[in-house]
Amino acid sequence: MKPLAVMALDVLQTADGRAKTALSHKYAAEWRVARADGYFPEIGSVSPPMHPARPEAPELLSPREVPHRKPGSETGRIALLHAVAHIELNAVDLHWDIIARFSHIPLPAGFYDDWVSAADDESKHFNLMCDCLEELGSFYGALTAHAGMWRAAEDTAEDFMGRLAVVPMVLEARGLDVTPGMIKVFQNAKAESAVAALETIYAEEVSHVAYGSKWFNFMCGRENKDPKEVFHKLVRTYFHGTLKPPFNEEKRADAGIPPDFYWPLTEDLPDPQGE
């Protein structure tokens, strides 16, 4: 069995979405078998690329250039599914990247169990979205996509705590806020496959946010720091803008993030220069 960081690098260097997620599933299964046998495999060390390999399509545009389509039409629903597929493919790479990029930090086996599981889930989510697109006569890559998805990874490439704060505890937590509305769109359209796929994603994303919260708090405890204060500082450092309500407070609480972590981040800080 390859060291886990080498597996992660293999996934990051695979461009095609279906091939990337197939390899992700394969390596996650190997990890689970080893762990079920009571074995803690070697983590190893690699130098991951700043940007993972990507297919030629979709064309990536700046957020302002991506067309906005109303979800009430089939065209709009296809665009929504395509956007979610793009998010899920980025999530696959984000979860393998945190393993590869921060393998030099001593962490318990449970950390790797959690992020391998999350990467495995995201791989399933990407394929579910691709299946839904194909059912509607489209495919991942048929539309343009958001180029800013990887920005959080770049910004936190040298800050493990920053990565935990911004990716699972801000970006993935946002998914808990918006997914119920997306499910409603497809329920109204009687699109049963999309509803089932999004409900699966919604249920499983809670655990991914919880992994971020758990290991963020673990690291704060290791360093004897106040998690709330550290979270606020890191999000203000690495997240561009303020957090936007409404928040799914119930699911965020299920994931271990209390309201006093995110509500203060909805407000702009006063300029210390008074300008």
C-alpha positions in Angstrom: 0.0 0.0 0.0 1.3 3.4 -1.0 1.8 6.1 1.7 -1.3 8.1 2.1 0.3 11.4 1.0 1.4 9.7 -2.2 -2.2 8.5 -2.8 -3.4 12.1 -2.2 -0.8 13.4 -4.7 -2.0 10.8 -7.3 -5.6 12.1 -7.0 -4.5 15.7 -7.2 -2.5 15.0 -10.4 -5.4 13.3 -12.1 -7.2 15.7 -14.5 -10.5 14.0 -15.6 -13.3 14.3 -13.0 -14.6 10.7 -13.3 -11.0 9.3 -13.3 -10.1 11.5 -10.3 -13.1 10.3 -8.3 -12.6 6.7 -9.3 -9.0 6.9 -7.9 -10.2 8.7 -4.8 -12.7 5.9 -4.2 -10.0 3.2 -4.7 -7.6 4.8 -2.3 -10.2 5.4 0.3 -11.2 1.8 0.2 -7.6 0.7 0.6 -7.3 3.0 3.6 -10.5 1.7 5.2 -9.4 -2.0 4.8 -6.0 -1.2 6.4 -7.6 0.6 9.3 -10.2 -2.1 9.8 -7.3 -4.5 10.3 -6.0 -2.3 13.1 -3.1 -0.9 11.0 -2.1 2.7 10.8 -0.5 3.0 7.3 2.4 5.3 6.6 1.4 8.9 5.8 4.6 9.8 4.0 5.6 13.2 2.6 5.1 14.8 -0.8 5.2 18.3 -2.4 1.7 18.8 -3.8 1.1 21.2 -6.7 -0.4 24.6 -5.9 -3.2 23.8 -8.4 -4.6 20.3 -8.9 -4.9 18.9 -12.4 -8.2 19.8 -14.1 -10.0 18.7 -17.3 -9.9 21.0 -20.3 -13.5 21.8 -19.7 -15.3 23.6 -18.1 -13.7 26.9 -18.9 -13.0 28.7 -15.7 -14.1 32.4 -15.4 -13.9 35.0 -12.7 -17.0 35.0 -10.5 -18.4 38.2 -12.2 -18.2 36.6 -15.6 -20.1 33.4 -14.8 -23.6 33.8 -16.3 -26.5 33.8 -13.8 -29.4 31.7 -14.8 -32.8 31.6 -13.1 -33.3 28.1 -11.5 -37.0 28.0 -12.5 -36.2 26.8 -16.0 -34.6 23.5 -17.1 -31.6 25.5 -18.4 -31.3 27.2 -15.0 -31.6 23.8 -13.1 -28.8 22.4 -15.4 -26.6 25.4 -14.5 -27.3 24.8 -10.8 -26.4 21.1 -11.0 -23.2 22.0 -13.0 -22.2 24.5 -10.3 -22.7 22.0 -7.6 -20.7 19.4 -9.6 -17.9 21.9 -9.8 -18.0 22.6 -6.1 -17.9 18.9 -5.3 -14.9 18.2 -7.7 -13.0 21.0 -5.9 -13.9 19.5 -2.6 -12.4 16.2 -3.6 -9.1 18.0 -4.2 -9.4 20.1 -1.1 -9.7 17.1 1.1 -6.9 15.2 -0.5 -4.8 18.4 -0.5 -5.1 18.9 3.3 -3.7 15.4 3.7 -0.8 15.9 1.2 0.1 19.5 2.1 0.1 19.2 5.9 1.5 15.7 6.3 4.5 17.2 8.2 2.2 18.0 11.1 1.9 15.2 13.7 -1.8 14.2 13.9 -3.7 11.2 15.2 -4.9 8.5 12.9 -8.5 9.7 13.3 -7.6 12.9 11.4 -6.7 10.9 8.3 -9.8 8.6 8.8 -12.0 11.7 8.7 -10.5 13.4 5.7 -10.2 10.2 3.6 -13.9 9.6 4.4 -14.8 13.2 3.4 -12.8 12.9 0.1 -14.6 9.6 -0.6 -18.0 11.3 0.0 -17.2 14.2 -2.2 -16.2 11.9 -5.0 -19.6 10.2 -4.7 -21.3 13.7 -4.7 -19.5 14.7 -7.9 -20.6 11.6 -9.7 -24.2 12.0 -8.4 -24.2 15.5 -9.9 -22.7 14.2 -13.2 -25.4 11.5 -13.4 -28.1 14.1 -12.9 -26.6 16.3 -15.6 -26.5 13.4 -18.0 -30.1 12.5 -17.2 -31.0 16.0 -18.5 -28.8 15.7 -21.6 -25.9 17.7 -20.3 -22.5 16.9 -18.7 -19.9 18.4 -16.5 -17.8 20.8 -18.7 -20.8 21.8 -20.8 -20.9 25.2 -19.1 -18.4 27.7 -17.7 -17.5 27.5 -14.0 -16.2 29.7 -11.2 -12.4 30.1 -11.2 -12.3 31.3 -7.5 -13.1 28.0 -5.9 -9.4 27.1 -5.3 -8.5 30.6 -3.8 -9.0 29.4 -0.2 -6.6 26.6 -0.8 -4.0 29.0 -2.2 -4.4 31.5 0.6 -4.0 28.9 3.3 -1.4 26.7 1.7 1.0 27.4 4.5 -1.5 27.7 7.4 -3.1 24.5 8.6 -5.4 26.2 11.1 -6.4 28.7 8.4 -7.3 25.8 6.1 -9.5 24.2 8.7 -11.2 27.5 9.5 -12.0 28.6 6.0 -12.7 25.5 4.0 -14.9 23.2 6.2 -16.0 25.7 8.8 -16.9 28.6 6.4 -17.2 27.4 2.8 -18.7 23.9 3.5 -20.8 25.4 6.3 -22.3 27.7 3.7 -23.4 24.6 1.8 -25.6 23.7 4.8 -27.2 27.1 4.5 -28.1 27.0 0.8 -28.7 23.4 0.0 -32.3 23.2 1.4 -33.2 26.0 -1.0 -31.7 24.0 -3.9 -33.6 20.9 -2.9 -36.8 22.9 -3.0 -36.1 24.0 -6.6 -35.9 20.5 -7.8 -38.8 19.3 -5.7 -40.9 22.0 -7.4 -39.7 20.7 -10.8 -40.4 17.0 -9.7 -36.9 16.1 -10.5 -36.6 13.1 -8.3 -33.0 12.1 -9.1 -31.7 15.5 -8.3 -33.7 15.8 -5.1 -32.3 12.4 -3.9 -28.8 13.4 -4.9 -28.9 16.8 -3.1 -30.5 15.2 0.0 -27.6 12.8 0.2 -25.1 15.7 -0.2 -26.9 17.7 2.5 -26.9 14.9 5.0 -23.2 14.0 4.5 -21.9 17.6 4.4 -22.8 18.0 8.1 -20.1 15.5 9.0 -17.5 17.3 6.8 -18.1 20.6 8.6 -18.0 18.7 11.9 -14.5 17.2 10.9 -13.3 20.8 10.4 -14.7 21.9 13.8 -13.4 18.9 15.6 -9.8 19.2 14.4 -9.8 23.0 14.6 -10.7 22.6 18.3 -8.2 19.8 18.7 -5.4 22.1 17.4 -6.5 25.0 19.6 -6.4 22.7 22.6 -3.0 21.5 21.7 -1.8 25.1 21.6 -3.9 26.2 24.6 -5.7 28.9 22.5 -9.3 30.1 22.6 -11.0 28.5 19.5 -13.5 31.3 19.0 -10.8 34.0 19.0 -8.5 32.1 16.7 -11.4 31.3 14.3 -12.4 35.0 14.1 -8.8 36.1 13.4 -8.2 33.4 10.8 -11.5 34.0 8.9 -10.9 37.7 8.8 -7.4 37.1 7.5 -8.2 34.5 4.8 -11.9 34.9 3.9 -12.6 37.7 1.5 -15.6 39.6 2.7 -18.1 39.1 5.5 -20.3 36.0 6.2 -23.8 36.3 4.8 -26.9 35.2 6.7 -29.4 33.5 6.8 -27.6 30.7 8.5 -28.8 27.1 9.0 -28.2 27.3 12.8 -29.6 23.8 13.5 -27.2 22.0 11.1 -24.3 24.3 12.0 -24.9 23.3 15.7 -25.0 19.7 14.7 -21.6 20.2 13.1 -20.2 21.8 16.3 -20.2 25.4 15.2 -22.1 27.7 17.7 -23.7 31.0 16.6 -21.1 33.1 18.4 -18.5 31.8 15.9 -20.1 33.1 12.8 -22.6 35.9 13.6 -19.8 38.3 14.6 -18.3 37.7 11.2 -21.3 39.2 9.4 -20.1 42.7 10.3 -17.3 44.7 8.8 -14.5 45.5 11.3 -14.0 49.2 11.9 -11.0 50.6 10.1 -8.3 51.0 12.7 -7.0 54.1 10.9 -10.4 55.7 11.0 -10.6 56.0 7.3 
